[in-house]
Amino acid sequence: MTPTPRHRRPTLLVVGCGDVGLRVLRLLAGRWRLLALTSSPARCAELRAAGAVPLVGNLDDAASLRRLAGLADAVLHLAPPPGQGATDTRTAHLLQALARGVAREPGRLKRLVYASTTGVYGDCAGARFDETRTVAPATDRARRRVDAERQVRRFGREVGVAVSILRIPGIYAPDRPGGHPRERLLRGTPVLAPEDDVYTNHIHADDLARACVAALLRGQPQRVLHASDDTELRMGEYFDLAARLCGLAPPPRVRRAEAAGQLSPMQLSFMAESRRLLNGRLKRELRLVLRYPTVVEGLTG
């Protein structure tokens, strides 16, 4: 980002300030002026305690976002799309508000970082690839993400804002709600038999927060990056490893046909896609040194 005058700290607006957003706030507290959009007034005290000024607004209500115009030098967009449809109306509403700010104060907003998902690639049959691979979303959930990516990239080109898109795989951390495989192991949830198993990708929540900050500082304009660690395991191997580290029994293995009767549609959708992500851009362009390069360090650290 272009430095701001010495007398003024840069202002960051975090949209979708959940677990990862709070980690970002902790990293930047005291260095940036921090704003956090929330749709829940009940979260304002928590956000203030994390060092941010809370702004109440709802991405599903465009009128509630008017005050966002012209407030920030950078935006970190972590909010998910709506739960249905093939387009992301929430991102559209946010960009409309930001565009009003650009028109009012050209040059103020310099950077937008958007947190997408590796689900935009669909099933890749275990292929190993970088960010140049063409997207092929297989679900509406992934199609909404592709739509959001297109919106933010178009916004960046049209108004002169540098956009970074982080494609994020499974996020984990021992202190993240639902972010440790121990809970699934204790439930005895099955995984696929080796002959049916799929490759999955991971990132520790702390490393993801650091990747967000690195993108805010060093991301190249209109660039996609894999925010993924170096782990290369099939899903069953990951849970077997976690079981050994936790001193628990490994999960039961089932064939794909059996899984349909035992797992939710969401769980089955994750088991239908297999890919191995290369993260060279993350390390080379953002100069990010992963604190947890594999899940071994992340689950034991």
Summary of the structure (lengths in Angstrom):
residues: 301
radius of gyration: 19.6
end to end distance: 32.0
largest distance: 63.0
contacts: 992
relative contact order: 0.13
helix: 41%
strand: 20%
